[in-house]
Amino acid sequence: MFVKFVSWNVNGLRAISGKPDWRWFAETDAHIVSLQETKARPSQLAPDVVQPEGWHSFWSSSEVKKGYSGVAVFSRQAPLTVVEELPTEGFRGEGRLLHLEFPDFHFFNGYFPNGGAVELDEKGKPTGRFKRVPYKMGFFEAFLEHAEACRTQKPVVVCGDFNIAHRPLDLARPKDNVDNTGFLPEERAFLDRFIAKGYIDTFRHIHGDEEGQYSWWSYKTRAREKNIGWRIDYFFVSEELKPAIRDAWIENGVFGSDHCPVGLLLEV
């Protein structure tokens, strides 16, 4: 059985669902569609966006701030169970994770935290430290612990916006960003350890060290036109699913957000 997944940080579902670009959803032949940064509760969206015909839909919205964060999953097959958020106190309430269990795998859709703004000292000067990097790293550690616990039962598929470019070839200007969140040594080291634990970056598994492949471009300076981007949206699978990987891709011709969709095809 083939299972096709796609994942997209839409950077505001209310906005994008009113654009022609949202035809992408109606035209997809995926079995599971994951969205991040929905920035909306279902009550704020049109009924056909919340519950499209032929889909089961699931939502997790921020409880701490309106118009912030949020994830959604649309599945053509009903999952066995659905759980919002991490089980770890302190990393709940921002609508960052949905966990769906299917017969053959655990599936996670995550909008992982970014590092936030640079902290300022008492004189208002930048310190070089980022306000939310400690929270971000703690969230990743809690997620890894939870994924490993689930993995004792069945394999794991995880997708979403990780807010980390793993290697220099995963962003256009690595030398300019070594001190910026998203490419900090501790952030990249987490992905090193995640992969060492047995999670496969499916895009790199299929495409090797192909350069110039990105999934996010800053709206500033028309970066997308110049392909000055970052690859921060991923599909990882646990090693047990390595023989099932058939394809992985980036849909960089899809517009409507500062991110583009990414995809994965498994045969399970």
N, C-alpha and C positions, 0 to 999 in steps of 0.2 A: 504494500500500500504506500503510495506517495503522499507526503504531507508537504504542502507549500505554505511557507510563512512569509509575511512581510511586516516590517516595522518602520514607523515614521514618527519623528518628533514634528508635530504640526504647528507648534508655537502659537497656539490659540485656535481651538476647534470652532468657536463661534465665528471667527473671521474667515477661516479657510473654507468652512462648509458653505459659505455664501459666494465663493469664487468658482469660476469654471474649472479651476484646478482640482476641485473635489470630485470631478468625474472619475478621477483615478480610483476612488473607492468602488463606484458602481461598475467599473470595468475590470476590476481585479478578479483573477481566477484563484486567488489564494484560499486556503482552508482556514487560516488563522491570521487575523490582522491585528497588530498592536500599535497603539498610539501613545505618545508621550507628550507632556506639556499641553494637555487639553485646556487647562486654565478655565474650566467650567464644570458646574454641576449638571447632571442630566436635565434638571428642571429648567435650565437656561437655554436648552437646545431644542431644535425642531424635533418632533416625534420620529420622523423618518431617519434622522441622524442618530437618535438615541437607540432606536430599535428597528434597524433596517429589515425588510422582509427577507426571510431565509437565513437569518443570523441569530445566534444567541449573543447577547451583549452584556458586558460586565464593566463596572466603573469603580474607581477609587479617586475621591476628590479631597483636596486639602481642607482640613478642619481649622487650621491655624491662620489662614489668610485667604480671602476671596480672590479669584482670578489668578491663582498661583498653582504651579505644579499640576498634578493630576495625570492619571493614566486610564486607558480603556483597552479592552480586548473584545474582538468580534470573532466568533468561532462558528463554523458551519456544523460542527459536532458538539453536542452537549458534553461538558466536562463532568468528571465524577464529583469533584469538589472545587470550590472557589474560595480563596482566602485573600483578604486585603491586608496589606502592610506586613512588616516583619513582626515576629513574635517578641522582639526585644524592646522593652520599655526604653524610651528616650529616642527611638528612631521610628516613631509612629505619629500619625496625624497630618503628614504633609502630602498624602496621596501619591506615594512614590512607587508602589509595588502591587502587582496582582499576581497571584499564584494559582494556576489552574492545574489540576491533576487529570491526566488522561490515562487510558489503559496502558499505554506503552512508555509514558514519560511524564515527568514533572515539567511544567512550563512556567517560566517567570518573565513578566514584562516589567522592566524597571526604568524609571527616570531618576538616575542616580544623582546625588547632590553635586553642585559645582562648588568651587572654592570660595566664592564670594569676593567682596571687595578687599583691597589692601588695607590693613590696619594702619592707623596713624598714631604717632607718639604724642606726648603732651604738648608739643609745639606745632602739631598739625602736619608733621612730615611723615612720608611713607616709611614703614618699618621693614618692608619686604615680606612680611607675614600676611597671610590671607585669612580673613575672619572665619570662614567656614571649612577650611581644610581639616582641622581636627574632627569636626562633625562628619565630613565627607569620608575620612579614613575610618572612623568608627562605624559608619553605616556599611562600608564595604566589608569590614571584618565581621559584622553581625550577619550580613548577607551570606558571606562565604560559609560561616558556621551553619546557618540554616540550610543552605544548598547541600552541604556535605551530609547533614542529617537526612534530608530527603533522598539523597543519592543512595543511601543504604537500602532503599526500597525499590527504586527504579531509576533509569537514567534521567539526566537533567538537560533541558534546553533553556537558555536565557538570552533575552534580547533587550535592546533598548539603547538609550543615550547614556553612555558611561561617563561622559565628560572627561575622558582621558584619551589622548593620542599616545599609543603605546611606544612606538619606535620613531626615529627621525624620519623614516619614509612615510609616516602616517600624518605628516603635516608639511605644508609647503615651505615654511620658514622655521625649521627647528632651532637654528642658532639664535634667532631673535626672540625665542619663547622659552628658553631654558629656565627663566626665573618667573614664568607666568603659570598660574594655576591651569591645570589641564595637561601640563607637560613637566610638572615638578618631579624631581627624582623619587620622592616617596609615593606619588601617584602612579608613576610608571612601574615602580617596584611592586606595587600591589598586583598589577596585571602580570608581571613576571611570576609572582607567586601563585596567582590564580591559574595560570597556564601550567606551572609546575605541579599543581595539585591534580592536573588531568583534565583541564578544560581547553577545548580546541577553538581557536579563532578561525571560524569556518571560511571567511573570506580569504585569509592568508593560506589556509589549507588548499583552496582551489586555485588561487591566483599567484601564490608565491610572493616574491618581493616586487611585484608590479608597482611602479611609482605613479604619482599623480592621481591617485584614487581617493577621493574625499567624500564626506557625507554632510559636512557643515561648512558654511562660508559666512563670514561676518557681513551684515548689511552695510557696514561702513566701507567706503572706498570701492564699492562695486566689486567686491572680492570674487564673487562667483564668476563674473565675466572673465576674470583673469585666472580663474582656478587657483586662487590663493586660499586653500581650505585646510580642513582638519578631518581626519577619519576618527570620529568619536562614537559612532553608532555601530553596534556589533550584534552578531549572533555567535554565541558560544554554545558548544555541546560538550557534555562529559564524554570521556574517552570511549565509553561503552558504545556510543553512537557513531564513532568514527567510520566504521564500515558502511553506515547508512547515509553518509553525506554524498549527495549527488551534484549539487550546485550551490553557489553562493554568489551574490551580485549586489551592485549598487545602482539604483535607478536615478542616475544623475541628470536625466532628461525630464524629471518631474519637478515642477515648480509650485509655488504657493507658500513656502516656508523657507527659513534660512537653512533648514536641513532638507535632505532628500531621503526617500525610502531606501531601505536595504532589505535583502531577501535571502531565503534559505530553502533548499529542497532536500527533504529526507525521504528515504525509502525504509519504512519500519515494518 
